[in-house]
Amino acid sequence: MVKDRYGNPLYDCTQETAAHLDRAVEALLHFSPEVEQAVGDALSSGPASPVAQSFAAYLGLLGTEPGEAVTARQRFDRYTTGVDIPSLPVRERLHLAAAAAWLDGDMHRAGGLLEELSLAYPTDALALAVGHQLDFFTGDAVRLRDRIGGALGAWDTEEPHRGLMMGMYAFGLEESGQYRLAEQAGLAAVEQNPRDVWAIHAVVHTYEMQGRVAEGIRYLDARRDHWSRGNYLNVHNWWHYALYALEAGDTATALSIYDAALHNADSPGTAMELLDAAALLWRIRLAGAEPTARWEALADAWATRADPPYYAFNDVHAVMAYAGAGRLGEATRLVADRRRWLAQEGSDTVTNRRMTMEIGLPACEALVAHAQGRHGTVVDLLWPLRRRFHEFGGSHAQRDALQKTLLDSALRSGRHELARALISERIGLRPDSSYNWSARASLADGLGDAALAAVARRHARDASEAAAEGLRTPPPRPDSAAPSAV
């Protein structure tokens, strides 16, 4: 029987199709756009291959694009109509079942089926990579770590792709708060494979979460030829660079990155890129700036999409763009549309229904309230959810936009005790963050404590100057990192 490069058998598959699948998996692990051509080649050469068909379904879902999901569903249904699925080998059955579950909207079931598959075939890199992304989309940090950690022992240390597994493991460790282990795993993965953009991304997250901004900037600068172009993660890694610039007090650099890499007239308007753009501008807005023209263009891009209910995490960032642009009518219409959708009869297994109902809608309403200056309402909406934001996906760094919105409204509404607790939590975790000390200074101002405010501002200035050490040389121009489709 034909096998893949990891030794796993491939049912109803020729050597040619297996070679295309190997190429597709390698491209997926590197976040390379070549994955689309490779999967297409696999389907053309082996349309009966269950793994090729499952891979094509996954590819239509990974970008969180509703239109691509519909196309994937149609192709998958045409294939499965003529297949005796119970007669297939267990690996193929589980891949098809996982793809079907995700196409049906049940991300948790899909992730569970792929975990079951990994128990029997721990070197199935496709199952691990797709399952890892599902864990990210559902905000399951423990499974994000342990899915990969549980399979690593079966990987031969001589297999070059084991390093790519380590890059995924590093991100799971980071999201689980194990920053030292995450940094070690990520650095080792990048050492083995400098083009492992997910591992680079994992290391960048560890520095972000610890407030090691100057190190993060230097790390990205030293490797920009490997991450800044030609992959699906380049825009997101530029977003991380911009977050570092904000911590260094350099809003101009953050905005130059926004204009060149996050959103401009040539951007394709994919959800993954638009949400990064919204998340950056919202942070800048919270700092007091109002880049109005950018907000308008971004809101136009979201409005052009006119997405149906699909992924609450995307909805929140669309509302962020509308609220930032002052287009509150569009924001409230999106909220109303989602409420109508939830009121309709629907399957409880659609993961996005619960995400929308319990996290997405309150977050959207809080963003609208913030734009309206109703800061007490923002606190009332977000405070009960602040330890549950992970339930609608994303990373700690991404969800911090909501945490900062809560803190900003607590300060603005005079909820001093609540703000004190939030700031104390943040400084305990990131004592070198200029943002955290600036927030403490604002709290001291509200309490009328000029001495405490002065001390906090000095800490903020020192933290900002330390972060700016990484920006002593001109930052790299991101205009060479043309946004790529996700």
C-alpha positions in Angstrom: 0.0 0.0 0.0 1.2 3.5 -0.7 2.4 5.5 2.3 3.0 9.1 3.1 6.4 10.4 4.1 5.7 9.6 7.7 4.9 6.0 7.1 1.2 6.2 7.3 -0.8 4.1 4.8 -2.9 5.9 2.2 -6.0 4.2 1.0 -7.0 4.4 -2.7 -4.0 6.6 -3.4 -1.3 6.4 -6.1 2.3 7.3 -5.6 1.7 10.5 -7.6 -1.1 11.6 -5.3 0.9 10.6 -2.2 3.7 12.9 -3.4 1.2 15.8 -3.9 -0.2 15.2 -0.4 3.3 15.2 1.1 4.0 18.5 -0.7 0.6 19.9 0.5 1.3 18.9 4.1 4.7 20.5 4.0 3.2 23.7 2.6 0.5 23.7 5.3 3.1 23.3 8.0 5.0 26.3 6.6 1.9 28.3 6.0 2.8 28.5 2.4 0.3 29.5 -0.3 1.6 26.5 -2.3 -0.7 24.4 -0.3 -3.6 25.3 -2.5 -1.9 24.2 -5.7 -0.6 21.0 -4.0 -4.1 20.0 -2.7 -5.5 20.8 -6.1 -2.9 18.5 -7.7 -3.8 15.8 -5.2 -7.5 16.0 -6.1 -6.8 16.0 -9.8 -4.5 13.0 -9.7 -6.5 11.1 -7.0 -10.1 12.2 -6.8 -11.1 9.0 -4.9 -8.5 9.6 -2.1 -10.3 10.2 1.2 -7.3 12.0 2.6 -7.1 14.3 -0.4 -10.8 15.1 -0.1 -10.6 15.7 3.6 -7.6 17.9 3.1 -9.5 20.0 0.5 -12.4 20.4 3.0 -10.0 21.5 5.8 -8.4 24.0 3.4 -11.8 25.5 2.8 -12.4 26.0 6.5 -9.0 27.2 7.9 -9.3 30.7 6.6 -12.7 31.3 8.4 -14.1 32.5 5.1 -17.9 31.7 4.8 -17.8 31.6 1.0 -14.9 29.2 0.9 -16.6 27.0 3.4 -19.7 26.7 1.2 -17.6 25.7 -1.8 -15.8 23.1 0.3 -19.1 21.7 1.6 -20.5 21.3 -1.9 -17.3 19.5 -3.2 -17.2 17.3 -0.1 -20.9 16.3 -0.4 -20.4 15.3 -4.0 -17.6 13.1 -3.0 -19.1 11.4 0.0 -22.4 10.7 -1.8 -20.7 7.9 -3.8 -18.4 6.5 -1.0 -19.0 3.6 1.3 -17.5 5.3 4.3 -18.0 2.4 6.8 -15.8 0.2 4.6 -12.8 2.6 4.7 -9.8 2.1 7.0 -10.1 3.9 10.3 -7.7 6.7 9.5 -9.6 7.6 6.4 -13.0 7.3 8.2 -11.8 9.6 11.0 -10.5 12.2 8.6 -13.8 12.3 6.7 -15.8 12.4 9.9 -13.7 15.3 11.2 -14.1 17.2 8.0 -17.8 16.5 8.0 -18.2 17.7 11.6 -16.3 20.9 10.9 -18.3 21.6 7.7 -21.4 21.1 9.9 -20.1 23.8 12.2 -19.2 21.5 15.1 -15.6 22.5 15.7 -15.4 20.7 19.1 -16.4 17.4 17.6 -14.0 17.8 14.7 -11.2 18.5 17.1 -12.1 15.5 19.2 -12.2 13.2 16.2 -8.8 14.4 15.0 -7.4 13.7 18.5 -8.8 10.2 18.4 -7.1 9.8 15.0 -3.8 11.0 16.5 -3.9 8.4 19.2 -3.8 5.7 16.5 -1.6 7.6 14.0 0.5 10.1 16.0 2.6 10.9 13.0 -0.3 12.0 10.9 0.9 15.6 10.4 -2.3 16.7 8.7 -4.4 15.6 11.6 -2.1 17.3 14.1 -1.9 20.6 12.2 -5.6 20.9 11.5 -6.5 19.8 15.1 -4.0 22.4 16.4 -5.8 25.1 14.4 -9.2 23.9 15.7 -7.9 24.2 19.2 -6.8 27.8 18.5 -10.2 28.7 16.9 -12.0 27.3 20.0 -9.6 28.8 22.5 -8.7 25.5 24.1 -5.2 26.2 25.4 -4.7 22.9 27.2 -5.6 20.8 24.1 -3.6 23.2 22.0 -0.6 22.1 24.0 -1.4 18.5 24.8 -2.6 17.4 21.3 1.0 18.0 20.1 2.7 17.0 23.3 0.9 13.7 23.3 2.1 12.8 19.8 5.7 14.1 19.9 7.0 10.9 21.6 6.2 8.9 18.4 8.2 11.2 16.1 11.6 10.1 15.1 14.2 12.7 16.1 15.7 12.3 12.7 12.5 13.3 10.9 12.9 17.0 9.8 9.3 17.8 10.3 9.5 16.9 14.0 10.8 20.5 14.4 7.6 21.8 12.9 5.7 19.8 15.5 7.9 21.5 18.1 6.9 24.9 16.7 3.2 24.0 17.3 4.0 22.6 20.7 5.7 25.9 21.6 2.6 27.8 20.8 0.4 25.5 22.9 2.9 25.9 25.8 2.8 29.7 25.5 -1.0 29.8 25.4 -1.0 27.6 28.5 1.3 30.1 30.3 4.4 28.0 30.3 6.6 30.7 28.8 10.0 29.3 29.6 9.3 25.9 28.1 7.5 27.6 25.1 10.5 29.8 24.4 12.9 26.8 24.5 10.7 24.7 22.2 10.1 27.6 19.8 13.8 28.6 19.6 14.8 24.9 19.0 12.2 24.6 16.3 13.4 27.7 14.5 17.0 26.6 14.8 16.1 23.4 13.0 13.9 25.1 10.4 14.4 28.9 10.0 11.3 29.1 7.8 9.0 27.8 10.5 6.8 30.9 10.8 4.5 29.3 13.3 7.4 28.7 15.6 8.7 32.2 15.1 5.2 33.4 16.0 5.2 31.2 19.1 8.5 32.8 20.3 7.1 36.3 19.6 4.1 35.5 21.7 6.3 34.4 24.7 8.1 37.8 24.6 4.8 39.6 24.2 3.2 37.9 27.2 6.3 38.6 29.4 6.8 42.2 28.3 10.2 41.4 26.7 9.5 43.9 23.9 13.1 44.8 22.9 14.0 41.1 22.6 10.9 40.5 20.5 11.7 43.3 18.1 15.3 42.1 17.7 14.1 38.6 17.2 11.7 39.6 14.4 14.3 41.8 12.8 16.9 39.1 12.8 14.6 36.7 11.0 12.4 39.0 8.8 13.6 37.4 5.6 12.0 34.1 6.8 8.7 35.4 8.0 7.8 38.8 6.4 6.8 37.5 3.0 5.5 34.6 1.0 3.4 33.0 3.8 -0.1 33.2 5.2 1.2 34.4 8.6 3.3 37.4 7.4 0.5 40.0 8.1 -0.1 38.6 11.6 3.6 38.6 12.5 3.7 42.3 11.3 0.8 42.9 13.6 3.0 41.6 16.5 5.7 43.9 15.4 3.3 46.8 15.6 2.2 45.8 19.1 5.9 45.9 20.1 6.1 49.4 18.6 3.1 50.6 20.6 4.8 49.4 23.8 7.8 51.3 22.8 5.7 54.4 22.5 6.2 54.6 18.7 2.7 54.9 17.3 4.1 56.2 14.0 5.9 53.0 13.4 2.9 51.0 14.3 0.8 53.0 11.8 3.4 52.7 9.1 3.3 48.9 9.5 -0.5 49.1 9.4 -0.5 51.1 6.1 2.1 48.9 4.4 1.2 45.4 5.6 -2.0 45.2 7.6 -4.5 47.1 5.4 -4.2 49.2 2.3 -5.8 49.6 -1.1 -4.2 46.4 -2.3 -5.2 44.2 0.6 -7.4 41.2 -0.4 -9.9 41.8 2.4 -9.6 38.4 4.1 -11.1 38.0 7.5 -7.7 37.0 9.1 -6.1 40.2 7.9 -9.0 42.6 8.6 -9.3 41.4 12.2 -5.6 42.1 12.8 -6.1 45.6 11.3 -9.1 46.3 13.5 -7.3 45.0 16.6 -4.3 47.3 16.0 -6.4 50.4 15.4 -8.6 49.7 18.4 -5.5 49.7 20.7 -4.4 53.0 19.2 -7.8 54.4 19.7 -7.7 53.3 23.4 -4.5 55.3 23.7 -6.3 58.4 22.6 -5.6 58.6 18.8 -8.2 58.6 16.2 -6.9 57.6 12.7 -10.2 58.4 11.1 -9.4 57.8 7.4 -8.0 54.3 8.3 -11.1 53.5 10.2 -13.3 54.4 7.3 -11.4 52.3 4.8 -11.4 49.4 7.2 -15.1 49.6 8.0 -15.7 49.7 4.2 -13.7 46.5 3.8 -15.8 44.8 6.5 -19.0 46.1 5.0 -18.1 44.8 1.6 -17.8 41.3 3.0 -21.3 41.3 4.5 -20.6 38.0 6.3 -23.4 35.8 7.5 -23.1 34.3 11.0 -20.0 32.2 10.8 -17.4 32.9 13.4 -18.0 35.2 16.4 -14.4 36.2 16.7 -14.6 37.8 13.3 -17.9 39.5 14.1 -16.3 41.2 17.1 -13.5 42.7 15.0 -16.0 43.8 12.4 -17.9 45.7 15.1 -14.6 47.0 16.3 -14.1 48.6 12.9 -17.6 50.0 12.6 -17.4 51.5 16.1 -14.0 52.9 15.5 -15.3 54.6 12.4 -18.3 55.9 14.2 -20.6 53.9 12.0 -22.7 52.6 14.9 -25.7 51.9 12.8 -23.8 49.2 10.9 -22.5 47.8 14.2 -25.9 47.6 15.7 -27.3 46.0 12.6 -24.7 43.3 12.7 -25.6 42.6 16.4 -29.3 42.6 15.5 -28.7 40.1 12.6 -26.9 37.8 15.0 -29.7 38.0 17.5 -32.2 37.0 14.8 -30.0 34.1 13.8 -29.8 32.8 17.4 -33.6 33.1 17.7 -34.1 30.8 14.7 -34.2 27.1 15.2 -30.7 25.7 14.8 -28.4 22.9 15.9 -26.8 23.2 19.3 -23.8 21.4 17.9 -22.9 24.5 15.8 -20.0 25.8 17.9 -20.5 29.4 16.7 -24.0 29.6 18.2 -22.7 29.3 21.7 -19.7 31.5 20.9 -22.0 34.2 19.6 -24.6 34.0 22.3 -22.3 33.9 25.3 -19.2 35.9 24.2 -19.5 37.4 20.8 -22.7 39.5 21.3 -21.8 40.9 24.7 -18.4 41.8 23.4 -19.9 43.5 20.3 -22.4 45.4 22.5 -19.6 46.5 24.8 -17.6 47.9 21.8 -20.6 49.9 20.7 -21.2 51.2 24.2 -17.5 52.2 24.4 -17.8 54.2 21.2 -20.9 55.9 22.7 -19.1 56.8 25.9 -21.3 54.5 28.0 -18.4 53.1 30.0 -20.5 51.8 32.9 -22.3 49.6 30.4 -19.0 48.3 29.0 -17.9 47.3 32.5 -21.2 45.6 33.2 -20.9 43.6 30.0 -17.3 42.6 30.0 -16.4 42.2 33.7 -18.4 39.0 34.1 -16.8 37.6 30.9 -13.2 38.6 31.4 -12.1 35.1 32.3 -14.1 33.5 29.5 -13.0 35.4 26.5 -11.0 32.4 25.4 -14.2 30.5 24.7 -14.6 32.3 21.4 -11.1 31.6 20.1 -8.0 33.6 19.4 -4.9 34.0 21.5 -4.2 35.8 24.8 -2.5 38.6 22.8 -5.5 39.0 20.5 -8.1 38.9 23.2 -6.2 41.5 25.2 -8.0 44.2 23.1 -11.1 43.3 25.1 -9.2 43.3 28.4 -7.9 46.8 27.6 -11.4 48.0 26.7 -12.7 46.8 30.0 -9.9 48.5 31.9 -10.3 51.8 29.9 -14.0 51.9 30.7 -13.4 51.0 34.4 -11.1 54.1 34.6 -13.4 56.3 32.6 -16.5 55.3 34.7 -14.8 55.9 38.0 -14.8 52.2 39.0 -11.6 52.7 40.8 -11.5 49.5 42.9 -12.2 47.4 39.8 -9.6 49.3 37.8 -7.1 48.9 40.7 -7.6 45.1 40.6 -7.3 44.9 36.8 -4.1 47.0 36.8 -2.6 45.0 39.7 -3.2 41.8 37.8 -1.6 43.1 34.7 1.5 44.5 36.5 1.9 41.2 38.3 2.1 39.4 35.0 4.0 42.1 33.0 5.8 44.4 35.3 7.8 45.9 32.4 4.8 47.0 30.3 4.6 50.7 29.6 0.8 50.3 29.0 0.3 48.8 32.5 2.1 51.6 34.3 0.4 54.3 32.2 -2.9 52.8 33.3 -1.8 52.9 36.9 -0.9 56.6 36.4 -4.4 57.2 35.1 -5.9 55.5 38.1 -3.8 57.7 40.4 -5.0 60.8 38.6 -8.5 59.7 39.2 -7.8 59.2 42.9 -6.1 62.6 43.1 -2.8 61.0 44.1 -0.3 63.2 42.3 2.8 61.5 43.9 1.7 58.0 42.9 0.8 59.2 39.4 4.3 60.7 39.0 6.0 57.4 40.1 3.8 55.4 37.8 4.6 57.6 34.8 8.3 57.3 35.5 7.9 53.5 35.4 5.9 53.8 32.2 8.6 56.0 30.7 11.4 53.6 31.7 9.5 50.6 30.3 8.9 52.5 27.0 12.5 53.5 26.7 13.7 49.9 27.4 11.3 48.6 24.8 12.5 51.2 22.3 16.0 49.7 22.6 14.9 47.3 19.9 13.9 50.2 17.6 17.2 52.1 17.8 17.8 51.2 14.2 15.1 52.1 11.7 12.5 49.3 11.7 12.3 47.2 8.5 9.9 48.5 5.9 7.0 46.1 5.6 6.0 47.3 2.1 7.9 44.3 0.8 5.6 42.0 2.8 2.6 42.3 0.5 -0.5 40.9 2.3 -1.2 37.3 1.3 -4.5 35.6 1.2 -5.5 33.4 4.1 
